[in-house]
Amino acid sequence: MANPFSLLSGTKKVDGKVVLITGAARGIGAGLAERLAARGAKVALVGLEAEEQQKVADRIGPNAHAWEADVTSWDALEQATKGVVEHFGGIDVVIANAGIATAGFVRSVDRAAFEKVIEVDLLGVWRTFRVTLPHVIERKGYLLAISSLAAITHAPGMANYAAAKAGVEAFSNSLRAEVAHLGVKVGVAHPTWIRTDLVESADAHPVFGKLRASMPGLIGKTYPLDTALDDLEAGILKRARTIHVPRWVGGLKLLRAFLPPIIEIGSCSRVPSADKAALADIEARGAFESAVTGHGGRAATKG
């Protein structure tokens, strides 16, 4: 029988704590903000989509406040962090969730869009943690970086996303050893395909949506947002070292060395036609329009 006091015990772990979440306008970021606020946390929403973030803050109420900031900008992050500390008094937990994706093969994808993914998804994590770390050290808090299944399975058409998310995992592992003596815990999360704007917009791509749909078994399955939120919320309450969404992703890590050749063999029959179709899509829509997916990706690459 479940312990009837377990939920209360978990609630105490974030009750009154200040949680800063990047990319909190929608999807995982917004969902975690709402769930943690329901447990008594004070949530700071940081990201580019100011209107959407404000809607999330309004839904939550007085325990939430939104700051507009680009995670690739030192100045913007420093100003937002300063605002969070002034408003809430400090920072206990930082969830580096901001991320975007593009669709495209290395030989033809829009160059600026390709590099923006690495800048947001990898350098954005580094900059977020670097700016907020003094405050987290002060409270002996917790840092969580949102990586991905893509850090483990490196699929064609996702070179930049896979590289960035693998980098996030490696970065978090190094950082964990650096700050353990300061009382700070560091976690890294590996969600698989979750039904968010990022995934749904990628699935709608005329070329790469079909390529993604052809992924076999669990690797190609899309899970409801609540599945991710359940696992992430539980991991945050425990200040977990790793969070796998769902749990089978952790088992897949044990096979990591064997995955690249398996993926290559499976791609042999699908990539040639997709490569031809990608070039045709670029010819029809332009490289930038063909590459950018999702509201977050468009916000990050505008201008």
C-alpha positions as CSV (number, residue, x, y, z in Angstrom):
1,M,0.0,0.0,0.0
2,A,1.3,3.5,-0.9
3,N,2.4,5.7,2.0
4,P,-0.4,8.2,2.5
5,F,2.2,10.8,3.6
6,S,4.4,10.4,0.6
7,L,2.7,13.2,-1.4
8,L,2.9,15.6,1.5
9,S,6.6,14.7,2.0
10,G,7.2,15.5,-1.7
11,T,5.3,18.7,-1.5
12,K,7.5,20.0,1.3
13,K,10.5,19.7,-0.9
14,V,9.4,22.6,-3.2
15,D,7.0,24.4,-0.9
16,G,8.3,28.0,-0.6
17,K,11.2,27.3,-3.0
18,V,12.0,29.5,-5.9
19,V,12.1,27.6,-9.2
20,L,13.4,29.3,-12.4
21,I,12.3,27.7,-15.6
22,T,13.5,28.7,-19.1
23,G,11.3,28.0,-22.1
24,A,8.2,28.2,-19.9
25,A,5.7,29.5,-22.5
26,R,4.3,26.1,-23.4
27,G,4.9,22.4,-23.2
28,I,7.2,20.9,-20.6
29,G,8.2,24.3,-19.2
30,A,4.7,25.6,-18.7
31,G,3.5,22.2,-17.4
32,L,6.3,22.0,-14.8
33,A,5.6,25.6,-13.7
34,E,2.0,24.8,-13.0
35,R,2.7,21.6,-11.2
36,L,5.5,22.9,-9.0
37,A,3.5,26.0,-8.2
38,A,0.6,23.7,-7.1
39,R,3.1,22.2,-4.7
40,G,3.8,25.6,-3.2
41,A,6.8,26.7,-5.3
42,K,7.3,30.2,-6.5
43,V,8.0,29.9,-10.2
44,A,10.0,32.3,-12.4
45,L,9.2,31.9,-16.1
46,V,12.0,33.0,-18.4
47,G,12.0,33.0,-22.1
48,L,11.3,34.7,-25.4
49,E,7.5,34.3,-25.9
50,A,6.5,37.0,-23.5
51,E,2.7,36.9,-24.1
52,E,2.5,33.1,-23.8
53,Q,4.6,33.1,-20.6
54,Q,2.4,35.8,-19.1
55,K,-0.7,33.6,-19.8
56,V,1.0,30.8,-17.9
57,A,1.8,33.2,-15.0
58,D,-1.7,34.5,-15.0
59,R,-3.1,30.9,-14.8
60,I,-0.8,30.1,-11.8
61,G,-1.4,33.3,-9.9
62,P,0.7,35.4,-7.5
63,N,3.3,32.6,-7.0
64,A,4.4,33.1,-10.7
65,H,6.1,35.9,-12.5
66,A,7.4,36.1,-16.1
67,W,10.6,37.6,-17.5
68,E,11.3,38.0,-21.2
69,A,14.9,36.9,-21.9
70,D,16.8,35.1,-24.7
71,V,18.9,32.3,-23.2
72,T,21.7,33.0,-25.7
73,S,22.1,36.5,-24.3
74,W,24.3,37.1,-21.3
75,D,22.8,40.5,-20.7
76,A,19.3,39.4,-20.9
77,L,19.9,36.4,-18.6
78,E,21.7,38.5,-16.1
79,Q,18.8,41.1,-16.0
80,A,16.2,38.4,-15.7
81,T,18.1,36.6,-12.9
82,K,18.5,39.9,-11.1
83,G,14.8,40.5,-11.4
84,V,14.0,37.0,-10.1
85,V,16.2,37.5,-7.1
86,E,14.8,40.9,-6.3
87,H,11.2,39.7,-6.7
88,F,11.4,36.3,-4.9
89,G,14.5,36.8,-2.8
90,G,16.7,34.1,-4.3
91,I,16.8,31.0,-6.5
92,D,16.7,27.4,-5.3
93,V,16.1,25.4,-8.4
94,V,16.9,26.1,-12.1
95,I,15.4,24.0,-14.9
96,A,17.2,24.7,-18.2
97,N,14.3,23.7,-20.5
98,A,14.5,26.2,-23.4
99,G,15.1,24.3,-26.6
100,I,14.4,24.5,-30.3
101,A,14.8,22.1,-33.3
102,T,15.2,22.3,-37.0
103,A,14.5,19.9,-39.8
104,G,17.2,19.3,-42.4
105,F,20.2,17.3,-43.6
106,V,23.6,18.7,-43.0
107,R,24.4,19.2,-46.7
108,S,21.3,21.3,-47.4
109,V,19.8,22.7,-44.1
110,D,19.8,26.5,-43.6
111,R,23.1,27.3,-41.9
112,A,21.9,29.9,-39.6
113,A,18.9,27.8,-38.4
114,F,21.2,24.8,-37.9
115,E,23.6,26.8,-35.7
116,K,20.8,28.5,-33.7
117,V,19.8,25.1,-32.4
118,I,23.2,24.5,-30.9
119,E,23.3,28.1,-29.6
120,V,19.9,27.8,-27.8
121,D,20.0,24.1,-26.8
122,L,23.6,23.8,-25.6
123,L,25.0,27.3,-25.0
124,G,21.7,28.4,-23.6
125,V,22.0,25.8,-20.9
126,W,25.6,26.8,-20.1
127,R,24.7,30.5,-19.9
128,T,21.6,29.8,-17.8
129,F,23.5,27.8,-15.3
130,R,26.5,30.1,-15.2
131,V,24.4,33.2,-14.5
132,T,22.1,31.6,-11.9
133,L,24.7,29.3,-10.2
134,P,25.9,31.8,-7.5
135,H,22.3,32.0,-6.2
136,V,21.8,28.2,-6.4
137,I,25.0,27.7,-4.5
138,E,23.9,30.1,-1.8
139,R,20.8,27.9,-1.2
140,K,22.5,24.6,-1.9
141,G,19.9,24.0,-4.6
142,Y,19.4,21.9,-7.7
143,L,20.1,22.4,-11.4
144,L,18.2,20.3,-14.0
145,A,19.1,20.4,-17.7
146,I,16.6,19.0,-20.2
147,S,18.5,16.8,-22.7
148,S,16.7,14.3,-24.9
149,L,16.5,10.8,-26.2
150,A,18.4,12.4,-29.2
151,A,21.5,12.5,-27.0
152,I,21.5,8.7,-27.1
153,T,20.0,7.9,-30.5
154,H,21.5,10.0,-33.3
155,A,18.9,10.0,-36.1
156,P,19.5,11.4,-39.6
157,G,18.1,14.9,-40.1
158,M,18.8,15.8,-36.4
159,A,22.5,16.3,-36.4
160,N,22.5,19.6,-34.7
161,Y,19.8,18.7,-32.1
162,A,21.5,15.4,-31.3
163,A,24.9,17.1,-30.9
164,A,23.4,19.8,-28.7
165,K,21.5,17.4,-26.5
166,A,24.5,15.0,-26.2
167,G,26.6,18.1,-25.2
168,V,24.0,19.0,-22.5
169,E,24.4,15.5,-21.0
170,A,28.2,15.7,-21.0
171,F,28.1,19.3,-19.7
172,S,25.8,18.3,-16.8
173,N,28.0,15.3,-15.9
174,S,31.1,17.4,-15.6
175,L,29.3,20.2,-13.7
176,R,27.8,17.7,-11.2
177,A,31.4,16.8,-10.1
178,E,32.4,20.4,-9.9
179,V,29.7,21.6,-7.6
180,A,29.0,18.6,-5.4
181,H,31.2,19.9,-2.6
182,L,29.2,23.1,-2.6
183,G,26.0,21.3,-1.8
184,V,24.5,21.7,-5.3
185,K,22.8,18.7,-7.1
186,V,22.8,18.5,-10.9
187,G,20.4,16.5,-12.9
188,V,19.9,15.7,-16.6
189,A,16.6,14.6,-18.1
190,H,16.2,12.5,-21.3
191,P,12.6,12.7,-22.6
192,T,11.7,10.7,-25.7
193,W,9.2,12.1,-28.2
194,I,6.6,14.0,-26.1
195,R,3.5,15.6,-27.6
196,T,4.6,19.2,-27.5
197,D,4.6,22.0,-30.0
198,L,8.2,21.1,-30.9
199,V,7.4,17.5,-31.8
200,E,4.0,18.2,-33.4
201,S,5.5,20.9,-35.7
202,A,8.3,18.5,-36.7
203,D,5.8,15.8,-37.4
204,A,4.0,18.2,-39.7
205,H,7.1,18.8,-41.8
206,P,6.4,17.4,-45.3
207,V,9.7,15.5,-45.4
208,F,11.0,14.9,-41.9
209,G,7.6,14.2,-40.4
210,K,7.5,11.1,-42.6
211,L,11.0,10.2,-41.7
212,R,10.3,10.4,-38.0
213,A,7.1,8.4,-38.4
214,S,9.1,5.6,-39.9
215,M,11.1,5.1,-36.7
216,P,10.4,1.6,-35.4
217,G,8.9,0.5,-32.0
218,L,9.4,2.5,-28.9
219,I,12.0,4.8,-30.5
220,G,9.3,6.3,-32.7
221,K,6.5,6.4,-30.2
222,T,5.1,9.7,-29.0
223,Y,4.0,10.0,-25.4
224,P,1.4,12.4,-23.9
225,L,2.8,15.6,-22.1
226,D,1.5,14.3,-18.8
227,T,3.8,11.3,-19.0
228,A,6.8,13.6,-19.2
229,L,5.5,15.9,-16.5
230,D,4.9,12.9,-14.1
231,D,8.5,11.6,-14.4
232,L,10.1,15.1,-14.4
233,E,8.1,16.3,-11.4
234,A,9.0,13.1,-9.4
235,G,12.7,13.6,-10.4
236,I,12.8,17.2,-9.4
237,L,11.3,16.4,-6.0
238,K,14.1,13.9,-5.4
239,R,16.7,16.1,-7.0
240,A,17.5,13.2,-9.2
241,R,20.8,12.7,-11.0
242,T,19.1,11.4,-14.1
243,I,15.5,11.4,-15.2
244,H,14.4,9.1,-18.0
245,V,11.1,9.7,-19.8
246,P,9.9,7.0,-19.8
247,R,12.1,4.6,-17.9
248,W,13.0,2.5,-20.8
249,V,15.2,5.4,-22.1
250,G,17.6,4.6,-19.2
251,G,17.9,1.0,-20.4
252,L,18.6,2.2,-23.9
253,K,21.7,4.0,-22.6
254,L,23.2,0.6,-21.9
255,L,23.1,-0.1,-25.6
256,R,24.5,3.2,-26.7
257,A,27.7,1.8,-28.3
258,F,25.6,-0.4,-30.6
259,L,23.0,2.2,-31.7
260,P,24.9,4.2,-34.4
261,P,25.4,1.2,-36.8
262,I,21.8,0.0,-36.2
263,I,20.5,3.4,-37.0
264,E,22.6,3.6,-40.2
265,I,21.3,0.2,-41.4
266,G,17.8,1.2,-40.7
267,S,18.3,4.5,-42.6
268,C,19.6,3.0,-45.8
269,S,16.2,2.5,-47.3
270,R,14.7,5.8,-46.1
271,V,17.3,8.5,-46.4
272,P,17.9,8.6,-50.2
273,S,14.3,9.5,-51.0
274,A,14.1,11.9,-48.0
275,D,17.2,13.6,-49.2
276,K,15.8,14.2,-52.6
277,A,12.5,15.4,-51.1
278,A,14.3,17.8,-48.8
279,L,16.1,19.4,-51.7
280,A,12.7,19.8,-53.5
281,D,11.2,21.3,-50.4
282,I,14.0,23.8,-50.1
283,E,13.6,24.7,-53.7
284,A,9.9,25.3,-53.2
285,R,9.9,27.1,-49.8
286,G,13.5,28.3,-49.3
287,A,16.1,26.9,-46.9
288,F,15.0,28.9,-43.8
289,E,11.2,28.0,-44.1
290,S,12.1,24.4,-44.7
291,A,14.3,24.3,-41.6
292,V,12.5,26.2,-38.9
293,T,9.8,24.3,-36.8
294,G,7.6,25.2,-33.9
295,H,6.7,28.5,-32.2
296,G,9.8,28.5,-30.1
297,G,12.1,27.9,-33.0
298,R,10.5,30.7,-35.0
299,A,10.8,33.1,-32.0
300,A,14.4,32.2,-31.5
301,T,15.4,32.7,-35.2
302,K,13.3,35.7,-36.1
303,G,15.1,38.7,-37.4
